[in-house]
């Protein structure tokens, strides 16, 4: 897995002492190994067309609406209080989700 180790690197954390250098560091690609490893391995084995390029579970990515900007770019986590029967029904009733990448080749 040397190629994966070479190219899949975590971006360094923000360091308040580095000032404007943080902006440059944060522009680096951030590869999260647990989110990319399996897909990358399949692609390296010539099975890229077997990879589904989207999530297979419901996710809500509107962080600005949930005031979670400080937690990084991840989907909203539902808690006991936000996973009501009505909310679960709304999610189950979704019959199509548009993905930006669904028409890419």
C-alpha positions as CSV (number, residue, x, y, z in Angstrom):
1,X,0.0,0.0,0.0
2,X,2.9,2.4,-0.5
3,X,1.1,4.5,-3.1
4,X,-1.8,5.0,-0.8
5,X,0.5,6.0,2.1
6,X,2.3,8.4,-0.2
7,X,-0.7,10.3,-1.5
8,X,-3.3,9.9,1.3
9,X,-2.2,12.3,4.0
10,X,-4.0,14.2,6.7
11,X,-3.8,18.0,6.4
12,X,-2.0,19.5,9.4
13,X,-4.3,21.0,12.1
14,X,-4.7,24.7,12.4
15,X,-1.9,26.2,14.6
16,X,-2.6,29.7,15.9
17,X,1.1,30.5,16.0
18,X,1.5,30.0,12.2
19,X,-0.8,33.0,11.3
20,X,-1.2,33.3,7.5
21,X,0.7,30.0,6.9
22,X,-2.5,28.3,8.1
23,X,-4.3,29.4,5.0
24,X,-1.8,27.8,2.8
25,X,-1.8,24.6,4.9
26,X,-5.6,24.4,4.9
27,X,-5.7,24.5,1.1
28,X,-3.9,21.1,1.0
29,X,-6.1,18.1,0.1
30,X,-7.2,16.4,3.3
31,X,-7.4,12.6,2.7
32,X,-9.3,10.9,5.5
33,X,-8.0,7.3,5.4
34,X,-11.1,5.6,6.8
35,X,-13.3,7.5,4.2
36,X,-11.1,6.8,1.2
37,X,-9.1,3.6,1.8
38,X,-11.5,0.9,0.6
39,X,-12.6,3.0,-2.5
40,X,-8.9,3.7,-3.4
41,X,-7.9,0.1,-2.9
42,X,-10.8,-1.1,-5.2
43,X,-9.8,1.5,-7.9
44,X,-6.1,0.3,-7.7
45,X,-7.3,-3.2,-8.3
46,X,-9.2,-2.1,-11.5
47,X,-12.6,-2.2,-9.9
48,X,-13.4,1.5,-9.9
49,X,-16.6,1.0,-11.9
50,X,-17.8,-1.2,-9.0
51,X,-17.6,1.7,-6.5
52,X,-20.8,3.6,-5.8
53,X,-19.8,7.3,-5.7
54,X,-22.3,8.3,-3.1
55,X,-23.4,7.5,0.3
56,X,-25.7,4.5,0.7
57,X,-27.4,5.9,3.9
58,X,-29.2,9.2,4.5
59,X,-27.0,12.1,5.4
60,X,-27.8,15.8,6.0
61,X,-24.9,18.0,5.0
62,X,-26.4,21.4,5.7
63,X,-24.1,22.4,8.5
64,X,-24.9,26.1,8.4
65,X,-28.5,25.3,9.3
66,X,-27.4,23.4,12.3
67,X,-24.7,25.8,13.6
68,X,-22.0,23.1,13.4
69,X,-19.4,25.1,11.5
70,X,-16.8,24.6,14.2
71,X,-16.9,20.8,14.1
72,X,-15.5,20.3,10.6
73,X,-17.3,19.3,7.4
74,X,-19.2,16.2,8.4
75,X,-22.9,15.3,8.1
76,X,-25.3,16.3,10.9
77,X,-25.4,13.7,13.7
78,X,-29.0,12.9,14.7
79,X,-29.6,12.5,18.4
80,X,-32.4,10.9,20.3
81,X,-34.2,14.2,20.5
82,X,-33.9,14.9,16.7
83,X,-34.7,11.4,15.5
84,X,-38.4,11.6,16.1
85,X,-40.9,9.1,14.4
86,X,-42.0,12.0,12.1
87,X,-38.4,12.7,11.1
88,X,-37.7,9.0,10.4
89,X,-40.9,8.8,8.3
90,X,-39.8,11.8,6.3
91,X,-36.4,10.1,5.6
92,X,-38.1,6.8,4.7
93,X,-40.4,8.7,2.3
94,X,-37.5,10.1,0.2
95,X,-37.6,8.4,-3.2
96,X,-34.8,10.2,-5.0
97,X,-31.7,12.1,-4.0
98,X,-29.7,14.1,-6.6
99,X,-26.0,13.8,-6.3
100,X,-23.7,16.3,-8.0
101,X,-21.5,13.4,-9.2
102,X,-24.3,11.2,-10.5
103,X,-23.9,12.4,-14.1
104,X,-20.1,12.3,-14.2
105,X,-18.3,9.7,-16.2
